[in-house]
Amino acid sequence: MSNKQKILNGLKNKSFVKIISGIQNYDKQKSLNVAMAAEMGGASALDICDDPEIIKPLRALVQLPLFVSSIDPLKLIAAQSYGVDVLEIGNYESFYSQGKMFTPKEILEIAQFVKKSVTLDLLLCCTVPATLEIENQIKLAKELINLGIDIIQTEGFTPDTAVSDRKDTSYNEILKAASTLANTLELRKALPNANIITASGITLTTAPLALAMGTNGVGIGSYINTLTTQEEMTEKVKEIMESVTKLSTQSLQETKTLALKH
């Protein structure tokens, strides 16, 4: 089975887990550790930066379907020659602290340019900015799908000011993911047949909630890539995969109940 079909099957079955190394992670050793953890942990796919010096060795190293994320259309187009499976416009979160924002017009222009310039049979994915009002997120997602984008990815943001002094992990993980979970729910209602991946603040606690909101899969970054060792990363990937695989066969009500157990 081709990697493209593996991705589509995983999305259809709602058992898709993409491990995100980081759109601005140009550290070769850290990227290697994340890649090996994703492979050994049984993840559905790996998402890496647009640097050819990282793409090429990782493509040779892992068999996993490979996403390359970038906001540079020329780098995305170039990446198709390195054996990748998905070209992704986004993620944007890491750029917000640098004062960089992304408008629907800018994103659509990048998507149009990439779509018409890709010559291989690859999937295209695009993140919808969480900075947009939900009506504009829905509008942009519909326009991207009409352009031929295969996968829509959500993102979220965390409020700058804490709303309480609670320190318990579950509360804070759910708070961090609340924005992307809400975006997923609204996009799913508006686009019942779209392939949606939920990213931003996704953990063992919040992955089940994303599935309950109707996502096809999850993208997991900092929960994995901020760990110190490859062994730690691998164990967390295995836990996520076990949880999502089990939950993908459950009803919505069972999913909501199981989410509380983590």
Secondary structure, DSSP 8 states (H G I E B T S, - for coil): --HHHHHHHHHHTT-EEEEE--TT---HHHHHHHHHHHHHHT-SEEEE-S-HHHHHHHHHH--S-EEEEES-HHHHHHHGGGT-SEEEE---HHHHTTT----HHHHHHHHHHHHHH--S--EEEEE--TTS-HHHHHHHHHHHHHHT--EEEE-----SS-S-----HHHHHHHHHHHHHHHHHHHHHH-TTSEEEEESS--TTTHHHHHHTT-SEEEE-HHHHTSSSHHHHHHHHHHHHHHHHHHTTS-HHHHHHHHTT-
